[in-house]
Amino acid sequence: MSSYPPPGQGGGPSYPPPPGGQPPWGYGAPGPTPGDNRATWALVIGIVSIVLTCCCGPLAIGGGIVAIVLAQQVRKQVEQYGGDASSATAAFWVGVAAVSLGALSMLTSIVFGVLDLWAF
């Protein structure tokens, strides 16, 4: 027969888990930290992409896609862990606008290029 008491009955005090371990049950991982600037970078890239639509449509489309991807990553993280997703949502829509304006800029350039060649 064992000299140890059954689990949960006596046996001395219970100690918390060591530091650095998993958080207690029921607590989620922390949300985006204040140093996580991905939403801000997505917004900046989207705005720069909109500015680039006047001179370079493909760069505007590429930058808009990068802004959309970064914004989606932040929105998923906020959805999972909680927090404020307003800047990520703004960055997403600015990225969509950059892609749309970049595509419109490229289409306009192609149409005017074809019309210019057709005129001769």
Backbone as a ProteinNet text record, in pm:
[ID]
protein_1_A
[PRIMARY]
MSSYPPPGQGGGPSYPPPPGGQPPWGYGAPGPTPGDNRATWALVIGIVSIVLTCCCGPLAIGGGIVAIVLAQQVRKQVEQYGGDASSATAAFWVGVAAVSLGALSMLTSIVFGVLDLWAF
[TERTIARY]
84.2	0	88.4	44.3	121.8	102.6	208.6	200.4	159.1	136.4	95.3	-55.9	-105	-250.7	-308.4	-436.9	-501.3	-495.2	-497.3	-492	-606.5	-573.8	-674.4	-708.9	-650.2	-681.1	-552.5	-528.8	-410.9	-283.9	-174.8	-48.7	24	-22.4	49.8	-10.5	51.7	-3.9	18.3	-67.4	-54.4	18.3	113.7	193.3	155.5	168.3	137.4	243.4	212.6	311.6	431.8	544.3	663.2	644.4	716.8	702.9	748.6	686.6	722.1	645.3	561.6	482.3	358.7	266.6	143.4	57.8	-23.5	-113.5	-218.7	-277.2	-380.5	-495.7	-567.2	-677.9	-780.8	-833.1	-934.5	-879.7	-749	-688.9	-626.5	-659.5	-603.9	-467.8	-404.5	-276.8	-304.1	-206.6	-229.4	-251.1	-323.2	-349.5	-228.3	-247.7	-135.1	-70	58.5	129.7	142.7	168.1	183.6	297.4	396	506.1	475.5	356.2	318.2	261.2	341.8	304.4	259.4	217.2	179.7	60.8	-37	-152.3	-109.9	-21.6	28	106.5	191.9	269.6	178.5	74.7	-19.3	-87.3	-123.7	-187.5	-91.4	33.2	133.6	158.8	174.8	198.5	79.8	-42	-160.9	-168	-135.5	-139.5	-32.6	88.3	195	155.9	88.9	44.6	-57.6	-145.5	-242.6	-169.3	-66.4	11.7	82.3	127.5	198.9	109.7	-22.3	-110	-93.1	-51.2	-39.6	81.6	182.3	302.7	336	290.1	329.7	220.1	132.7	21.4	61.5	160.7	197.6	251.6	329.3	377.3	262	165.5	49	-31.3	-46	-119.1	-43.6	88.3	169	164.2	177.4	170.3	33.2	-71	-205.8	-228.4	-173.2	-186.2	-111.7	7.1	82.8	3.4	-57.2	-137.2	-257.2	-321.1	-436.5	-394.3	-283.1	-236.7	-198.7	-123.3	-86.5	-209.5	-303.9	-425.2	-505.8	-513.7	-587.2	-519.9	-387.1	-315.9	-347.5	-345.7	-374.6	-520.7	-612	-753.4	-779	-711.7	-726.8	-672.5	-558.7	-500.7	-591.8	-648.7	-739.3	-866.1	-916.3	-1036.2	-1011.1	-890.8	-858.6	-832.2	-759	-715.5	-783.2	-858.8	-924.5	-838.8	-901.6	-830.8	-905	-838.8	-899.1	-849.6	-941.8	-905.7	-934.8	-956.8	-997.2	-888.1	-763.1	-657	-631.9	-649.4	-633.7	-745.7	-866.8	-978.6	-957.2	-909.4	-880.1	-770.2	-667	-557	-606.7	-697.2	-753.6	-823.1	-909.2	-984.6	-897	-793.7	-698.9	-623.5	-588.4	-523.6	-613.6	-742	-838.1	-847.5	-849.6	-854.4	-728.3	-612.9	-486.6	-485.5	-531.4	-537.1	-634.1	-748.2	-848.7	-796.6	-739.8	-688	-567.7	-483.6	-370.4	-415.6	-518.2	-571.9	-636.5	-708.4	-769.8	-663.5	-555.4	-445.3	-380.1	-357	-297.3	-390.8	-518.6	-615.9	-622.4	-622	-623.7	-499	-384.5	-259.7	-263.9	-316.5	-324.5	-420.2	-536.2	-634.8	-578.1	-516.4	-460.8	-341.6	-264.7	-154.6	-205.5	-310.6	-368.4	-429.5	-500.9	-561.1	-454.2	-342.5	-233.4	-171.2	-154.6	-100.2	-199.8	-326.7	-430.3	-443.5	-410.2	-424.3	-324.9	-215.1	-115.4	-147.1
-117.7	0	123.6	227.8	350.1	439.5	512.7	604.7	745.1	764.5	896.6	910.7	1032.8	1051.4	1055.7	1026.2	1033.4	1177.4	1193.5	1328.4	1415.8	1540.2	1635.8	1626.8	1534	1519.1	1529.4	1645.8	1665.1	1667.1	1644.8	1638	1769.8	1872.5	1998.6	2101.8	2220.1	2328.8	2305	2366.5	2360	2484.8	2467.3	2579.7	2611.4	2741.3	2775.9	2720.8	2715.7	2665.1	2760.2	2711.3	2796.1	2909.9	3021.8	3132.7	3093.3	3154.5	3125.5	3008.7	2946.6	2834	2884.1	2793.5	2829.8	2915.6	3006.4	3084.8	2993.4	3033.3	2950.1	2923.9	2816.3	2779	2891.6	2921.3	3024	3158.8	3173.7	3299.9	3280.3	3367.8	3357.7	3425.1	3406.8	3474.9	3623.9	3706.8	3851.1	3890.6	3999.4	4051.4	4123	4201.3	4273.1	4364.1	4361.4	4443.6	4586	4681.4	4818.5	4834	4746.7	4754.3	4690.2	4631.5	4566.6	4672.6	4714.2	4824.3	4778.6	4654.1	4605.1	4679.1	4715.7	4789.7	4928.4	4992.5	5124.2	5114.1	5011	4992.8	4961.8	4883.7	4853.8	4981.6	5068.1	5194.2	5283.8	5292.1	5374.4	5320.5	5189.6	5129.3	5152.9	5142.9	5168	5312.1	5407	5548.3	5577.9	5526.2	5546	5482.7	5370.1	5304	5388	5454.8	5543.1	5658.2	5711.3	5819.4	5768.2	5642.6	5586.2	5555.9	5562.1	5530	5627.7	5750.6	5848.9	5822.5	5750.8	5731.5	5585.4	5495.8	5355.8	5263.1	5219.4	5133.1	4999.8	4927.6	4798.1	4807.8	4912.5	4929.5	4959.9	5035.9	5067	4940.6	4855.6	4730.2	4641.1	4630.2	4548	4600	4730.8	4789	4772.3	4785.2	4764.9	4622.2	4527	4385.8	4361.5	4419.5	4405.8	4465.8	4582.3	4646	4558.8	4498.7	4413.1	4290.5	4228.1	4107.7	4141.3	4249.1	4288.1	4319.9	4392.6	4428.6	4304.2	4207.7	4084.2	4006.8	4004	3935.2	3999.9	4132	4201.9	4181.4	4186.1	4165.1	4025.6	3924.4	3789.2	3780.6	3844.4	3842.3	3913.7	4026	4099.1	4018.4	3952.1	3869.2	3753.2	3697.6	3583.3	3623.3	3731.7	3767.3	3891.4	3961.7	4083	4206	4320	4445	4532.6	4638.7	4736.2	4711.6	4690.2	4660	4775.6	4896.1	5007.4	5046.9	5053	5091.5	4980.3	4855.4	4745.2	4747.1	4779.8	4789.1	4905	5018.2	5132.4	5096.5	5027.6	4987.5	4891.5	4802.3	4709.2	4785	4880.1	4952.3	5048.1	5103.2	5186.2	5098.6	4975.7	4882	4844.6	4822.9	4793	4910.4	5031.5	5150.1	5161.2	5130.3	5137.2	5037.2	4915	4813.9	4858.4	4910	4954	5070.2	5169.9	5285.3	5248.1	5156.5	5110.6	5037.7	4953.5	4881.9	4979.5	5078.4	5178.3	5260.6	5293.4	5368.1	5287.5	5159.8	5075.2	5060.9	5041.9	5028.1	5156	5269.8	5397	5413.6	5377	5387	5297.1	5177.5	5083.7	5137.4	5186.8	5237.9	5356.3	5451.1	5568.1	5529.6	5430.2	5382.6	5321.2	5243.6	5181.4	5289.1	5383.7	5491.5	5577.1	5597.7	5675.3	5602.3	5471.1	5392.8	5384.8	5378.7	5366.7	5496	5610.3	5739.9	5754.3	5683	5696.6	5601.3
0	0	0	-72	-86.8	34.2	68.1	181.5	138.5	8.6	-39.8	-28.5	5.2	11.3	-130.3	-145.8	-277.5	-331.1	-464.2	-522.3	-473.5	-440.4	-396.6	-249.9	-175.8	-33.4	47.2	98.3	181.7	99	161.7	91.7	85.6	149.9	151.7	57.4	55.4	-26.4	-175.5	-254.5	-399.4	-446.9	-534.7	-583.2	-727.1	-766.5	-905.9	-999.1	-1129.1	-1224.9	-1231.8	-1275.9	-1282.4	-1383.2	-1364.3	-1458.5	-1598.8	-1697.5	-1835.9	-1892.9	-1813.7	-1862.4	-1935.8	-1958.8	-2026.9	-1934.6	-1993.7	-1909.1	-1847.8	-1735.5	-1672.6	-1769	-1744.7	-1830.4	-1832	-1950.5	-1963.2	-2006.5	-2004.2	-2046.1	-2183.5	-2277	-2411.1	-2418.2	-2529.8	-2552.4	-2571.5	-2544.2	-2558.7	-2703.8	-2724.7	-2858.5	-2913.7	-3018.5	-3077.4	-2973.7	-2968.6	-2872.2	-2924.2	-2837.9	-2884.7	-2985.4	-2983.7	-3078	-3212.7	-3226.7	-3352.3	-3446.1	-3542.9	-3630.4	-3768.7	-3781.9	-3914.2	-3973	-3890.7	-3942.6	-3991.1	-3917.1	-3957.9	-4087.9	-4097	-4220.9	-4339	-4315.8	-4423.8	-4471.6	-4378	-4414.1	-4491.8	-4447.2	-4516.5	-4657.3	-4669.9	-4801.5	-4893.2	-4840.1	-4921.5	-4970.3	-4882.9	-4922	-5026.4	-5005.7	-5104	-5237.6	-5233	-5356.1	-5431.1	-5358.5	-5424.1	-5492.5	-5427.2	-5489.2	-5615.1	-5612.8	-5727.2	-5847.7	-5829.5	-5942.5	-6058	-6029.5	-6137.1	-6225.5	-6175.1	-6256.7	-6283.8	-6200.3	-6218.5	-6165	-6253.5	-6215	-6154.7	-6213.3	-6155	-6012.6	-5983	-5845.2	-5750.6	-5798.4	-5716.4	-5686.3	-5786.1	-5765	-5667.1	-5684.8	-5593.4	-5450.9	-5433.6	-5299.8	-5237.6	-5318.6	-5267.8	-5220.7	-5294.6	-5253.7	-5122.8	-5109	-4983.6	-4867.7	-4888.7	-4783.6	-4745	-4844.1	-4816.1	-4734.7	-4773.4	-4702.9	-4559.1	-4538.7	-4401.9	-4317.5	-4376.5	-4302.6	-4265.4	-4355.3	-4324.9	-4211.2	-4210.3	-4102.1	-3967.4	-3963.1	-3837.7	-3798.2	-3894.8	-3862.7	-3807.4	-3860.8	-3807.1	-3664.8	-3640.5	-3507.1	-3407.3	-3447	-3358.8	-3335.2	-3438.7	-3424.1	-3328	-3333.1	-3249.8	-3104.7	-3083.6	-2948.7	-2891.8	-2972.9	-2926.3	-2950.7	-2947.5	-2968.6	-3067.2	-3111.2	-3201.7	-3343.7	-3435.3	-3573.7	-3668	-3614.4	-3700.3	-3799.2	-3755.8	-3849.2	-3951.8	-3912.4	-4007.4	-4110.4	-4068.1	-4161.7	-4258.9	-4207.4	-4294.6	-4394.4	-4347.6	-4436.6	-4543.9	-4507.5	-4604.9	-4717.6	-4682.1	-4784.9	-4864.4	-4802.8	-4877.9	-4977.6	-4936.5	-5028.4	-5144.6	-5116.8	-5223.5	-5320.6	-5266.5	-5352	-5436.2	-5377.6	-5452.5	-5567.3	-5542.5	-5648.7	-5758.3	-5718.2	-5817.1	-5901.1	-5835	-5908.4	-5994.6	-5945.2	-6025.2	-6150.3	-6135.6	-6252.3	-6349.6	-6297.5	-6383.6	-6456.2	-6385.8	-6447.2	-6560	-6535.5	-6639.3	-6759.1	-6732.1	-6840.8	-6924.4	-6857.4	-6929	-7014.9	-6961.1	-7038.1	-7161.3	-7145.4	-7258	-7364.9	-7321.6	-7417.8	-7494.3	-7424	-7492.7	-7579.3	-7538.4	-7621.2	-7750.3	-7743.1	-7861.6	-7952.3	-7893.8	-7972.4	-8040.3	-7971.4	-8028.5	-8147.6	-8134.9	-8246.9	-8362.2	-8330.1	-8432.3	-8512	-8449.6	-8516.3	-8630.7	-8627.8	-8734.5	-8842.5
[MASK]
++++++++++++++++++++++++++++++++++++++++++++++++++++++++++++++++++++++++++++++++++++++++++++++++++++++++++++++++++++++++

